[in-house]
Amino acid sequence: MLSYRHAFHAGNHADIIKHFVLAELLAYYSQKDKPWAYIDTHAGAGCYALESEVAGKTAEFAEGIGRLWERDDLPEALSTYMDAVRQFNPGGRLLFYPGSPALAMTFARARDSMHLYELHPADLQALQQTFADQTARVHVRGSDGLAGLGALLPPPSRRAVTLIDPSYEVKSDYRCVVETFAAALRRFSTGCYVLWYPLLARPESRLLPERLANLGAKSWLSLRFRVRHPPREGFGMSGSGLYIVNPPWVLPERLRAALPWLVKTLAVDDGAGFDLDHCIE
């Protein structure tokens, strides 16, 4: 939806889980001397000033990245992600939070490529400005990422990480992501796909993991991370989920090394916890 702007939520608990995993994936892909493509279907503005009026209105980052920033007991498994965040805050103060495009750029090498989709006019303009000097390898498109994904698959390198994380403010997003996932797997079955979704009371959210599992991917990982009990009134997120197709074999171990600490650090109440399932061939 064109009314949605991620700046209100930048650096919250959902971003931490999503970007921790994204950092792990891109670091893994960078171990080989072969280029990779990064595709972001809902890129947002790229990077967020946490002292801006928009971010300050909800200040969700205070209960997210703000809780991690000055801790001296971070698990080693979080170091890749936190090192990337610190690149945007060299003075030691937490002033900026990198969205997924900016985070991906910290891992991109000269031969890697990025394909970023964004529909919101203001965020699109910010995204274009952020990557104005990188047009040879960063391609910003003001169009629908779910509709445009198929045209990029498979990439010339045959190595790609695709992040799909719409706002889910309309029910049709749930149907569209499943259809997009299915079509992408038909075109490029060996690509790595990451789907983020909110943990909500609405049935579309609760049924989404099952619908994704029914697509029949041979290698997958499912993570549900909660910071609180589901709200009694039925509104609001209790956490977020990730469904990953073709994850690296090392990812479950890396997650298990960090998730218990993250649960304790980000918990709002005693409903915090996580569920992790996977089948990696």
C-alpha positions in Angstrom: 0.0 0.0 0.0 1.2 3.5 -0.8 0.2 4.7 2.7 2.8 2.3 4.4 6.2 3.7 5.3 8.7 1.5 7.0 10.4 4.5 8.8 7.7 4.2 11.5 9.0 0.7 12.3 12.7 0.9 11.4 15.0 -1.0 13.8 12.2 -2.8 15.7 12.2 -6.4 16.8 11.0 -7.6 13.4 13.8 -5.8 11.6 16.4 -7.4 13.9 15.2 -10.9 13.1 14.9 -10.2 9.4 18.2 -8.4 9.0 20.1 -10.8 11.2 19.1 -13.6 8.9 19.7 -11.5 5.8 23.3 -10.7 7.0 24.0 -14.4 7.6 22.8 -15.3 4.1 24.7 -12.6 2.2 27.9 -13.3 4.2 27.5 -17.0 3.3 27.0 -16.2 -0.4 30.1 -14.0 -0.3 32.3 -16.8 0.7 32.5 -18.0 -2.9 34.3 -16.0 -5.6 31.1 -16.1 -7.7 28.8 -13.1 -8.1 25.4 -13.0 -6.5 22.2 -11.0 -7.1 20.2 -9.5 -4.3 16.5 -8.8 -5.0 14.3 -6.8 -2.7 10.6 -6.7 -3.6 9.7 -4.0 -1.0 12.9 -2.0 -0.5 11.6 1.0 1.4 13.8 4.1 1.7 17.0 2.2 2.1 18.3 3.7 5.4 16.5 5.5 8.2 17.5 8.4 10.5 16.3 7.4 13.9 16.1 11.0 15.2 13.7 12.0 12.4 10.2 13.0 13.1 8.8 9.9 11.4 10.9 7.4 13.2 10.5 9.3 16.5 6.7 9.2 16.3 6.6 5.5 17.3 10.3 5.1 18.4 10.0 1.3 17.9 13.7 1.1 17.5 14.1 1.9 21.2 12.7 -1.6 22.0 14.6 -3.2 19.2 18.1 -2.2 18.0 18.3 0.2 21.0 18.3 -2.8 23.3 21.2 -4.3 21.5 23.3 -1.3 20.8 25.3 -0.9 24.0 25.3 -4.5 25.2 28.7 -6.0 25.7 27.5 -9.6 25.8 26.4 -10.1 22.2 26.5 -13.7 21.0 29.2 -14.2 18.3 26.5 -15.2 15.9 25.1 -11.7 15.9 28.5 -10.1 15.1 28.0 -10.1 11.3 24.7 -8.2 11.6 25.8 -5.8 14.3 29.0 -5.0 12.5 26.9 -4.0 9.5 24.7 -1.7 11.6 27.8 -0.1 13.2 29.1 0.9 9.7 26.2 3.4 9.6 27.0 4.8 13.1 30.8 5.3 13.1 30.6 7.9 15.9 29.4 5.4 18.4 25.9 6.9 18.7 22.9 5.0 17.3 21.6 7.6 14.8 20.9 5.5 11.7 19.4 2.1 11.0 20.1 0.4 7.6 17.1 -1.0 5.9 17.5 -4.2 3.9 19.0 -2.5 0.8 21.6 -0.6 2.8 22.4 -3.7 4.8 22.8 -5.7 1.6 25.1 -3.1 0.2 27.6 -3.6 3.0 28.1 -7.2 1.7 28.0 -6.4 -2.1 31.2 -6.7 -4.0 32.0 -5.0 -7.3 30.7 -8.0 -9.3 27.5 -8.5 -7.3 24.2 -6.8 -8.3 21.2 -5.5 -6.5 17.6 -5.1 -7.7 15.4 -2.9 -5.5 11.6 -2.3 -6.0 9.6 0.4 -4.2 6.3 2.0 -5.0 5.9 4.8 -2.4 7.0 8.0 -4.1 8.9 9.5 -1.2 10.7 6.3 -0.3 11.5 5.7 -3.9 13.1 9.1 -4.2 15.1 8.4 -1.0 16.2 5.0 -2.4 17.3 6.5 -5.7 19.3 9.2 -3.9 21.0 6.6 -1.6 22.2 4.6 -4.5 22.7 7.4 -7.1 26.4 6.7 -7.4 25.9 2.9 -7.7 23.7 2.7 -10.8 26.0 0.2 -12.6 25.2 -2.5 -10.0 22.2 -1.3 -8.1 19.0 -1.1 -10.1 16.2 0.8 -8.4 12.7 0.3 -9.9 9.5 2.3 -9.0 7.3 -0.7 -9.7 5.6 -3.7 -8.1 8.3 -6.1 -6.8 6.0 -9.1 -6.7 5.0 -8.6 -10.3 8.5 -7.9 -11.5 10.4 -10.7 -9.7 9.8 -13.3 -12.4 11.6 -11.2 -15.0 14.8 -11.3 -13.0 14.8 -15.1 -12.5 17.1 -16.9 -13.0 19.9 -14.2 -12.7 22.9 -14.7 -15.0 25.0 -15.8 -12.0 22.5 -18.4 -11.0 23.1 -17.3 -7.4 20.5 -15.0 -5.8 19.0 -14.0 -2.4 15.5 -12.6 -2.7 13.7 -10.9 0.2 9.9 -10.6 0.1 8.4 -8.5 2.9 5.3 -6.6 2.0 3.4 -4.6 4.6 0.4 -7.1 4.7 -1.9 -4.1 5.3 -4.3 -5.6 2.8 -5.4 -9.3 2.9 -4.5 -9.8 -0.7 -0.8 -9.6 0.2 -1.0 -13.0 1.8 -2.4 -14.6 -1.4 0.1 -12.7 -3.6 3.2 -13.7 -1.7 2.2 -17.4 -2.0 1.5 -17.1 -5.7 4.8 -15.2 -6.2 6.7 -17.7 -4.2 5.3 -20.6 -6.3 6.1 -18.9 -9.6 9.6 -18.0 -8.5 10.3 -21.6 -7.5 9.2 -22.8 -10.9 11.5 -20.4 -12.7 14.5 -20.7 -10.4 14.2 -23.6 -8.0 17.7 -23.3 -6.6 17.5 -19.6 -5.5 17.4 -18.6 -1.9 14.1 -16.9 -1.0 13.3 -15.2 2.3 9.7 -14.3 3.1 8.9 -12.2 6.2 5.5 -12.0 7.7 3.9 -10.6 10.9 2.6 -12.8 13.7 -1.0 -11.6 14.0 -4.3 -13.0 15.1 -5.8 -12.8 11.7 -6.3 -16.2 10.0 -4.3 -15.2 6.9 -1.2 -14.8 9.0 -1.7 -18.0 11.0 -2.3 -20.1 7.8 0.6 -18.6 5.8 3.3 -21.0 7.0 1.2 -24.0 6.0 0.4 -22.6 2.6 4.1 -22.0 2.0 5.0 -25.5 3.2 2.5 -26.9 0.7 4.6 -25.5 -2.2 6.8 -28.4 -1.7 10.3 -26.9 -1.5 12.8 -29.6 -0.6 15.1 -27.4 1.5 13.5 -24.9 3.9 13.6 -23.2 7.3 10.7 -21.8 9.3 11.2 -19.4 12.2 8.6 -17.8 14.4 10.0 -15.3 16.8 7.7 -13.8 19.5 8.4 -10.9 21.9 5.0 -11.0 23.7 1.8 -12.9 24.2 -0.7 -12.2 21.4 -2.6 -9.1 22.3 -6.0 -9.9 24.0 -7.8 -7.5 21.9 -6.6 -9.3 18.8 -4.8 -6.3 17.3 -1.0 -5.8 16.9 2.0 -8.0 16.3 3.3 -10.5 18.9 6.4 -11.1 16.7 7.3 -12.1 13.2 8.0 -15.1 11.1 10.5 -16.0 8.4 10.1 -18.8 5.8 13.3 -19.4 3.9 13.7 -21.7 0.9 17.2 -23.1 0.1 18.9 -21.8 3.3 22.6 -22.6 3.9 23.2 -25.7 6.0 24.9 -23.6 8.7 22.0 -21.3 9.3 20.1 -23.3 11.9 23.2 -23.6 14.1 23.8 -19.8 13.8 20.2 -19.1 14.7 20.2 -21.4 17.7 23.3 -19.6 18.9 21.6 -16.2 19.0 17.9 -16.7 19.4 17.7 -17.5 23.1 19.7 -14.4 23.9 17.5 -12.3 21.6 14.4 -13.7 23.3 15.7 -12.5 26.7 16.8 -9.2 25.3 13.8 -8.2 23.2 11.1 -9.8 25.4 8.1 -7.6 26.3 6.5 -10.2 28.5 6.8 -13.9 29.3 5.1 -14.8 26.0 8.5 -14.3 24.3 10.0 -17.3 22.6 10.8 -18.9 19.2 10.0 -21.9 17.1 12.5 -23.2 14.6 12.0 -26.0 12.1 13.9 -26.9 9.1 14.7 -29.5 6.4 17.9 -28.9 4.5 19.1 -31.3 1.9 
